[in-house]
Structures are given as C-alpha cells and as structure tokens.
Amino acid sequence: MKKFVVLFGLILLGNNCFGFDVVYPKKNDVIINAKSTFFIGSSDKPLKINGQDVPLHPTGAFAYVVNLNNGSNTFILQSGDERQIFVITKPVVRPLKCNITEFRPFNCRKVFIVTAENAPLRSTPVDAGINRKAHLQRGVKLFVDGEKAGFYRVILGKDKYGWISKTNVKNDTDNNQTLASLNGYEYIDDENFYKFIFHLDKRVPFEMVEGDVFLMKFYNVKDQEDNTYTMNFPVKDALSGRKLTGYSGEYQGNDFILKIRKPLITNSRRPLHNIRIAVDAGHGGSEIGATGCLGDKEKDINLAFAKLIEKELKKRGARVIMTRTADNYVSLKDRVEIANYGDAAVFLSIHGNALPDGSDPNKNRGTSIYYYYNQAKPLADIILNTLVSEVGVPDDKVRQGSLAVVRNTNALSLLIEVSYLINPEDNANLINPEFQSQYAKAIADSLEKYFGQ
C-alpha cells in the first residue's frame, strides 16, 4: 500500500496560515518577460484575482497562472477585506538581427596555457549543456587552430577537436609546439582504488571516458597514433560485473594520477555498513532557495530532509558525511570538497523544486533526480523507482543535467528535487513530518537495494 500522506496535519498547517500572503511575485511592481506568470501564496478566506475564483488547497495554499500581454498588466487580489494590487510589465521585445559568428581559422597553429583551475574542455563552443569532455588544471598546454564566439578550438588529434573559453587561457609566449613524452605508467595496488601514475614531461589535455571499458586518453603525445595515448581499463572484468562507483584524475606536477574505485565490499544483511555517503542539504544561510506557497524556505526544508536521511542511513551502518548541519552558507565547491575529503562513494544533494515564469505550477509534481555522468544513472533509477513505489510520489523523471554538484566523478553524484514548493499539494507534503520520515526511509531502502545487488 502506498504511504503517500497528504491529509495528516492539514488542520495544523491551515492554522499556521494566518491571513493573506503572496510569496510570488515578490514585489507588487515587477517586470516579467514571459507569456504568463503565476501567483503563489496562501489565504485563509476565499480568494479572487481580477474577479476570478482561485482554487485553494485545504492548507490555504494557492498557485494561480495568469497570462501577460505586452505592456502593463494589473491584477487585483481580493481575500475577504484584504486587497493587493500587482502591476506586472511585460516588455515589448524587438527582434534582434541574428549575428551568426562563424569559425575563424588561424593562419598558423598557436599554443595556449590554461590559467583557471578545472577549466571546462567542451565538445561544442557553448557555455552550457552536457558537453564537458574534461576539467583541465592550470598549466595544461593546448594547441589551438581557430576561434568561434568566446571560444578557441583545441586540436585533439586528426579531425578531432574540443573548445575552451577564451577567459580560461592565455597565449604561450614561447609558442613551443613540441609534443609531450609519456614515459610509461606505474600501477599501485591501493586498498580502495586502482591507482595509475602516468609520467609525462608536460601537462596535456586529457579525457576520461566511461563504459564497460574505461578509457584514459592523453592528447598531443608523441610516438602515438594520431598523437593520442589511450589506456583501456576493463571495468566489467576488473569490477566482476559491477558498475563504476567513482573515479578521479588530476595532475600532480607533470604526473597524472588516475584513481578508479575498487568494488565496495558489502554485507548482504547490512549492505550499507561502512559505506561512506555524503548528504548535502541544498542552499543555507543567505542562500534561501525557493519559497513555498505557505512561506516555507527551501533551505530549511532541505536541511530537515537531510537530517532524517542521515538518521536512517546511520541506523543501517552507513558512515554519513553532512555538508551542513545548521543554517549556514556552504559554497558549491566546498560541498563537493567535503564529500571528496571524506572519500564518499555516494553524494546526494537534497533540494525542493520550483519553476520559471511561463510554467504552470499546478501541472508539475513529484520527485526528479539529476545526474551528469553515466556511472550515477543506475542509482538514480533505483532511488526514483523506490520513492514512487514506497512513498507514492509522482515520477518527475531521472534527467541528465549539468549541475555543479553532480559533475563530481569521485562519487555517484545525484541531485534530488524532492517535490515542488510552489505546488500546493507538494508543498503540504514537504512540510509534513510523516511524509519527510517516509521519504528518508525510502532513500535508505533504495541505497540498500543498490549496494545489495
């Protein structure tokens, strides 16, 4: 039987809903460039917007979509004797001339040096999307043959290219175009990782490619076909049929250190025993996140869920690493570093969902889970399926997304959007202690399923 609890505590929630409150739009005079927007808030009395009845959830919460015309749009919200007037301006957007930036080849190949840490080497000249081939450290030398928009085109072999932002590199004044030398590699039988140290005489662009055979590629290396060195690591055989559960690669000096996590030894009766799991409560401190219909802050809801998940996981023997345990700000970089410093095998970032203008909050409900690297998708699938079957949350899909915390390869990194704060039904669940407890239990159950396979 599904344990999807909605009605529990609605009277209590309703009693906390005093008067009439609009949480979005945040101001009474705003500019919104969309075909529609929505009013989010709560009311303890029947509500009308421009004379139209607005459906109210039993908690008093509402989400109401309004269309916008070009120019000024006035909306009168009437709740009993209380009235609020909103003026929303939709700007008239004039079509811009389409300036297509063509690729401009250089007369001769140039050498650039990476100046930013973890600079994205992309497969396309677009600063967004699922197009990151690698994150390069400072000092990596690149051969460049042209530019397009704000990117340089990086040579990675014959008819093979990558792209890097102009802001992340500078000219190598020596313009030394000598290929790198690779003087072999050594393997270290580490207790927890397959560890390889590649001895190069200079930092070159690289790529780590997931699959049944894991590929470690170094570009611009002499005495190699197409100037590309490739090491094949047979994941399926080495891990006895198991999936990847984390890897990392970085330069230390000119040596490149590759670490691939060995299969985790689990107890069939206690699959999570001693498994290191990082639980990340999204936002915090001055970073509030979204605001729910009833005025609840996402940062607080995230922390409540994270603490319950921590409790459930610890009961099952997991070693839990929390990125925050109080209402404080933690940067995205620090969240990942906390997990990696603790050698977490799993990284779960907990969030509440929202939507941009032009969407309908009433048509979006449930849990969605984001991953970036394919190694994390099987876990995402198990978690979402378990949440749907055990808690009854609507399935809002597993998606691949380029989000900072899920671009961590050291762990199986996922971002879980628990439910929509701006949907009245979801908002009621998010602040319901019984729902929170059931959700945390289902997360722990799903991790036991994954590691118990």
C-alpha positions, -999 to 999 in steps of 0.1 A, spaced: 0 0 0 13 34 -9 21 56 21 16 89 3 5 111 32 -13 144 24 -41 149 48 -22 144 80 -17 177 97 -36 198 73 -57 214 100 -25 222 118 -9 236 86 -41 256 80 -39 271 115 -3 283 106 -16 300 76 -26 334 90 -44 360 68 -34 365 32 1 363 19 16 364 -16 51 350 -18 54 353 -56 58 377 -73 80 391 -46 71 427 -54 39 444 -64 55 462 -93 77 439 -114 89 433 -150 84 397 -163 94 387 -198 72 357 -204 38 348 -219 25 340 -184 34 340 -148 18 328 -116 7 340 -81 19 318 -53 8 322 -17 -19 314 9 -52 327 20 -75 319 50 -105 333 31 -119 328 -4 -96 345 -29 -103 362 -63 -78 375 -88 -94 401 -112 -128 387 -101 -119 351 -109 -122 325 -81 -88 310 -72 -88 273 -60 -74 270 -25 -57 239 -11 -70 227 23 -39 243 38 -49 276 22 -21 275 -3 -27 286 -39 -9 286 -73 -27 305 -100 -15 312 -135 -22 344 -153 -15 354 -189 5 385 -197 0 410 -225 27 433 -238 30 464 -216 14 469 -182 -9 442 -167 -28 450 -135 -40 422 -111 -63 428 -81 -61 401 -55 -90 402 -30 -91 380 1 -120 390 24 -114 426 33 -77 424 22 -67 436 -12 -33 437 -30 -27 452 -64 1 440 -86 13 457 -118 33 433 -140 50 448 -170 58 425 -200 84 443 -221 79 445 -258 109 426 -272 121 437 -306 136 410 -327 173 413 -329 194 407 -360 208 373 -360 246 377 -359 260 342 -366 296 340 -355 314 318 -380 345 298 -371 377 319 -378 408 297 -385 442 310 -376 469 313 -402 491 290 -381 486 269 -351 491 286 -317 498 274 -282 478 285 -252 481 277 -215 452 270 -192 451 297 -164 419 286 -145 416 256 -122 391 230 -135 385 249 -168 359 230 -189 372 215 -221 339 212 -242 328 193 -272 309 223 -286 315 261 -283 286 265 -260 289 275 -223 261 252 -212 247 217 -216 261 182 -215 293 190 -234 321 188 -209 349 164 -220 372 172 -191 381 198 -165 416 210 -170 441 222 -144 463 253 -147 494 248 -168 479 224 -194 492 233 -228 467 234 -257 473 236 -295 447 259 -310 438 265 -346 410 290 -345 382 307 -327 344 310 -326 324 334 -304 341 333 -270 359 300 -275 392 287 -290 392 254 -309 416 229 -294 433 203 -315 429 168 -300 441 147 -330 433 144 -367 399 160 -373 392 158 -335 386 190 -315 375 205 -283 366 240 -272 378 261 -243 366 295 -232 389 324 -240 387 336 -204 404 304 -192 436 305 -212 464 328 -222 490 328 -251 521 308 -245 547 334 -254 573 307 -264 547 291 -287 565 258 -281 547 232 -302 567 202 -291 546 171 -284 547 156 -249 566 125 -240 549 98 -220 574 76 -201 551 49 -192 530 45 -160 531 26 -128 503 8 -110 499 10 -73 477 -16 -55 459 8 -33 435 -7 -7 404 11 -21 414 22 -56 430 10 -88 457 37 -90 478 46 -120 505 72 -123 513 84 -158 547 100 -162 545 129 -187 570 157 -193 544 183 -196 507 188 -189 485 179 -219 447 178 -224 431 146 -214 398 128 -213 383 101 -191 356 81 -209 331 58 -190 320 25 -204 324 -13 -199 359 -4 -209 371 28 -192 393 49 -215 421 72 -202 432 95 -231 461 119 -233 463 142 -264 493 157 -280 516 128 -271 545 119 -295 551 84 -308 514 76 -305 489 71 -334 471 104 -340 492 118 -312 468 102 -287 477 78 -260 448 56 -248 448 32 -218 420 7 -217 408 -3 -183 383 -33 -184 358 -21 -159 334 -50 -164 361 -76 -158 380 -58 -131 349 -50 -111 335 -85 -115 305 -72 -134 297 -44 -110 293 -8 -121 317 21 -116 313 38 -82 337 67 -86 370 77 -102 392 108 -104 421 121 -123 444 150 -118 479 163 -124 505 164 -96 534 182 -112 536 166 -147 525 132 -134 488 124 -139 471 103 -111 441 82 -121 421 65 -94 392 41 -101 373 29 -70 375 -8 -64 343 -28 -58 329 -20 -24 327 -49 0 292 -52 14 274 -74 38 243 -90 23 224 -84 56 237 -49 61 246 -36 26 253 0 38 276 -10 66 307 13 65 296 28 31 305 65 31 276 86 19 276 124 17 242 141 23 241 177 11 212 200 23 210 224 -6 212 262 0 216 276 35 224 309 53 219 339 30 211 315 1 174 308 8 165 289 -24 128 288 -34 99 298 -12 69 276 -8 32 286 -11 30 287 27 61 308 31 85 279 39 121 284 29 137 257 8 169 259 28 151 248 59 131 220 42 163 207 26 180 205 60 150 188 76 151 160 49 189 158 50 189 152 88 163 125 85 182 108 57 213 109 78 195 93 107 181 65 85 215 58 69 233 57 102 208 32 116 218 9 88 255 13 94 265 39 68 292 64 75 274 97 68 291 130 58 270 161 61 279 192 41 260 213 66 240 206 98 228 241 105 216 272 87 249 283 72 262 291 37 284 265 20 297 271 -15 291 246 -43 329 239 -45 331 233 -7 302 209 -8 320 187 -33 353 190 -15 337 180 18 324 148 2 356 141 -16 377 147 15 356 122 33 360 98 4 322 94 -1 311 68 -25 277 84 -29 268 121 -29 231 131 -25 222 168 -28 187 174 -14 165 202 -29 130 215 -33 118 223 -68 104 254 -84 96 267 -119 103 297 -141 77 322 -153 58 308 -183 52 274 -165 22 261 -146 30 250 -110 -3 230 -108 8 207 -136 42 198 -121 45 175 -91 68 149 -76 104 139 -75 130 144 -102 167 133 -99 196 147 -119 229 131 -127 257 141 -151 280 111 -155 265 77 -166 280 59 -136 254 76 -114 223 69 -135 216 33 -123 215 45 -87 192 74 -97 168 50 -114 166 28 -83 161 57 -59 132 72 -80 115 38 -85 117 31 -48 103 66 -39 74 61 -63 65 26 -50 71 32 -13 60 68 -8 38 73 -38 54 105 -51 47 113 -87 75 103 -111 90 135 -124 118 116 -142 155 110 -140 173 136 -161 209 143 -171 218 178 -161 250 200 -160 248 210 -123 279 218 -103 275 192 -75 267 163 -99 298 169 -120 318 152 -92 331 119 -105 347 108 -72 313 96 -60 280 85 -75 267 121 -75 230 129 -77 208 159 -71 173 150 -58 145 175 -63 121 161 -36 90 179 -47 77 214 -59 75 240 -32 53 261 -55 27 233 -60 1 235 -31 -1 197 -28 36 191 -29 42 220 -5 19 203 20 39 171 18 73 188 20 64 203 54 46 172 67 68 153 92 53 119 84 60 124 47 95 135 54 102 104 75 87 81 49 108 98 22 140 94 42 133 57 48 127 51 11 160 68 2 178 45 26 159 15 13 169 23 -23 206 26 -13 204 -8 4 189 -22 -28 217 -7 -49 246 -19 -27 229 -52 -20 227 -62 -57 
